[in-house]
Amino acid sequence: MSDYRRRSNLTPPLGSVSFGDLRRITPVSSVFGLDRGTPIDRYYIERFLSDNAVLIHGRVLEIADRTYTERFGGKQVSQSDVLHATGDSADATIVADLTNAPGIPTDTFDCVILTQTLHYAYRMEAMVSEIHRVLKPGGCVLCTVPGISQISRYDMDRWGDRWRLTTLSARELFETSFTAELIEVAAHGNVLAATAFLHGLATAELTRTELDVRDDDYQLVVTVRATKASAS
């Protein structure tokens, strides 16, 4: 088929796409849509945590604050710890670099909540190894990482914003420490959700039907549930 015939069969035809308010070289919001409502990536992150809420129990470690520990763990949590790299969080109970945290005893936590954090570390494999070490046998990490995303300027200027992952790279990364059969990896999002997220639109500006369509070629958020093998 000639190039002309290929172009004549395009739907919509070449040059007829209407960009509307999105025909711009600056985003609608440069802070992920926080100023407009709930960011679109949080829709997928919070649904993942809700689906796995039964695993958020016992002694739980979360990064920076305990928002999700309290929201999804509730009375199932017997002890809530918060790790912060610099101690700037008022909630911090542990000040440490999670790529090398010898001060945290082995086999300590029943659950680690690691949302949108792993990609800040250059040594991601070391962080996964430390998480595996500090989990109790049978404990799990609930991890989310960005796939399609802008840079977080706040984090870039403080400790770095380094990586974007796919389901393949996330699985291979966690298999360096966790047993393959005890790892579940999934992608969330689609081209519309990704486009809206890059422009900083909020969750409320798309319908649930639009958000729930899953297209593995447009991985906005990648989620990982990895369980440490039991002692037996």
C-alpha positions as a printed Julia matrix, in Angstrom:
232×3 Matrix{Float64}:
   0.0     0.0    0.0
   1.37    3.42  -0.93
   2.12    6.03   1.69
  -0.73    8.13   0.26
  -3.27    5.31   0.61
  -2.14    4.57   4.16
  -2.65    8.21   5.09
  -6.03    8.45   3.36
  -7.31    5.55   5.5
  -6.36    7.19   8.8
  -9.13    7.71  11.34
  -9.41   10.53  12.15
  -7.79   11.86   8.95
  -4.34   13.42   9.13
  -4.55   17.02  10.29
  -8.09   16.75  11.66
  -7.32   15.82  15.27
  -8.68   18.43  17.66
  -6.36   19.02  20.61
  -8.63   21.54  22.3
  -7.27   22.74  25.64
  -4.38   20.29  25.41
  -2.73   21.97  22.42
  -0.13   23.63  24.59
   3.54   23.17  25.44
   3.04   23.69  29.16
   0.97   21.32  31.3
  -2.42   22.21  32.72
  -0.85   21.55  36.13
   2.86   21.16  36.81
   2.28   19.45  40.18
   0.67   16.21  38.93
  -2.84   17.71  39.29
  -2.6    18.1   43.06
  -3.95   21.64  42.72
  -6.99   20.31  40.81
  -7.86   17.3   42.97
  -6.58   13.74  43.26
  -3.76   12.99  40.8
  -4.58   10.25  38.3
  -1.71    8.0   39.37
  -3.13    7.99  42.91
  -6.32    6.39  41.58
  -4.32    3.29  40.62
  -2.04    3.38  43.67
  -4.9     3.59  46.13
  -6.95    0.93  44.36
  -3.93   -1.4   44.55
  -3.57   -0.79  48.28
  -7.3    -1.22  48.83
  -7.25   -4.54  46.97
  -4.39   -5.71  49.21
  -5.53   -4.11  52.47
  -5.7    -7.49  54.23
  -1.88   -7.65  53.96
  -1.39   -4.35  55.8
  -1.3    -5.72  59.31
   0.95   -6.28  62.31
   4.05   -4.12  62.24
   4.02   -1.93  59.14
   6.67    0.33  57.64
   5.74    3.23  55.36
   7.9     5.94  53.82
   7.63    9.64  54.79
   4.29    9.39  56.64
   1.71    6.8   57.77
  -1.21    7.96  55.63
  -1.77    4.67  53.83
  -0.96    2.56  56.88
  -3.8     4.23  58.76
  -6.18    4.4   55.81
  -5.88    0.83  54.6
  -4.47   -0.99  57.62
  -6.54    0.54  60.39
  -6.99   -1.68  63.44
  -5.09   -4.51  61.75
  -1.86   -2.59  62.44
  -0.25   -3.21  65.83
   2.76   -0.93  65.26
   3.27    1.75  62.63
   6.79    2.87  61.68
   7.71    5.67  59.29
  11.09    5.83  57.55
  12.53    9.07  56.23
  15.95    9.49  54.69
  16.7    12.84  56.35
  14.32   12.87  59.32
  12.46   15.92  58.0
   9.11   14.19  58.48
   7.39   14.77  61.81
   6.09   11.2   61.6
   9.52    9.61  61.21
  10.36    6.85  63.68
  13.33    5.6   61.63
  15.9     7.83  59.92
  17.81    5.75  57.4
  18.75    5.2   53.77
  16.71    2.19  52.72
  19.42    1.06  50.32
  21.61    0.36  53.37
  19.86    0.35  56.72
  21.83   -1.9   59.09
  20.13   -0.24  62.06
  16.87   -1.98  61.18
  16.91   -5.57  62.46
  16.31   -8.44  60.05
  12.8    -9.96  60.01
  11.11   -6.91  61.56
   8.06   -5.98  59.49
   4.91   -7.8   58.43
   4.35   -5.28  55.61
   6.27   -2.52  53.87
   4.28    0.11  51.96
   6.57    1.58  49.29
   4.55    3.91  47.05
   6.31    6.02  44.41
   9.67    5.85  46.22
  11.84    3.11  44.74
  12.63    5.1   41.58
  14.37    7.84  43.55
  17.2     5.5   44.54
  20.06    4.96  42.11
  20.72    1.57  43.73
  17.23    0.16  43.39
  18.46   -3.42  43.64
  20.05   -2.64  47.01
  16.78   -1.15  48.26
  14.84   -4.24  47.21
  17.41   -6.39  48.98
  17.08   -4.38  52.21
  13.29   -4.55  52.06
  13.48   -8.32  51.69
  15.86   -8.49  54.66
  13.73   -6.43  57.04
  10.49   -8.26  56.19
   9.44  -11.13  58.41
   9.13  -14.52  56.67
   5.7   -14.44  55.06
   5.66  -10.64  55.13
   5.12   -8.61  51.97
   6.0    -5.36  50.29
   3.34   -3.4   48.44
   5.28   -1.3   45.95
   4.23    1.14  43.25
   6.51    2.82  40.72
   5.9     5.27  37.89
   5.89    4.11  34.3
   4.72    7.1   32.26
   5.27   10.22  34.34
   6.75   13.68  34.48
   9.75   14.32  36.69
   9.02   15.31  40.28
  10.97   18.55  40.48
  10.65   18.7   44.29
  12.3    15.3   44.68
  14.8    15.81  41.85
  16.19   18.88  43.59
  16.5    17.14  46.96
  17.54   13.5   46.48
  17.01   12.75  42.8
  14.3    11.35  40.54
  16.09    8.65  38.54
  14.06    5.82  37.03
  10.84    4.81  35.26
   9.98    1.11  35.19
   7.93   -1.33  33.15
   6.33   -4.57  34.32
   9.32   -6.45  32.91
  12.01   -4.39  34.63
  10.04   -4.33  37.9
   9.7    -8.11  37.91
  13.37   -8.66  37.06
  14.36   -6.2   39.78
  12.34   -7.92  42.52
  13.48  -11.36  41.4
  17.0   -10.39  42.49
  15.82  -10.86  46.1
  12.35  -12.44  46.13
  11.23  -15.85  44.88
   9.71  -15.44  41.42
   6.53  -17.35  42.31
   5.89  -14.95  45.2
   5.93  -11.81  43.05
   2.85  -10.32  41.37
   3.4    -7.43  38.97
   0.72   -5.47  37.09
   0.42   -2.37  34.91
  -2.34    0.2   35.2
  -3.48    2.9   32.81
  -4.12    3.57  29.13
  -3.28    6.24  26.57
  -6.06    8.59  27.72
  -5.14    8.27  31.39
  -1.46    8.74  30.58
  -2.1    11.82  28.45
  -4.33   13.34  31.12
  -1.77   12.57  33.83
   1.1    14.17  31.9
  -1.0    17.32  31.58
  -1.76   17.29  35.3
  -5.48   16.66  35.08
  -7.21   15.24  38.14
  -8.96   11.9   38.59
 -12.38   13.59  38.65
 -11.83   14.88  35.11
 -11.99   11.33  33.68
 -14.72    8.76  34.17
 -14.16    5.56  36.13
 -14.81    3.63  32.9
 -12.0     5.55  31.17
  -9.62    5.08  34.09
 -10.31    1.36  34.44
  -9.35    0.43  30.88
  -6.01   -1.36  31.06
  -3.6    -1.19  28.12
  -0.28   -2.84  28.9
   1.42   -0.75  26.21
   0.68    2.41  28.22
   1.93    1.63  31.72
   1.18    4.68  33.81
   1.72    2.94  37.17
   3.36   -0.43  37.82
   2.46   -2.28  41.02
   4.4    -5.03  42.74
   3.28   -7.35  45.53
   6.23   -9.42  46.7
   6.17  -11.84  49.63
   9.19  -13.06  51.56
   9.28  -16.84  51.59
   8.25  -18.45  54.86
  10.99  -19.96  57.0
   9.76  -23.47  56.14
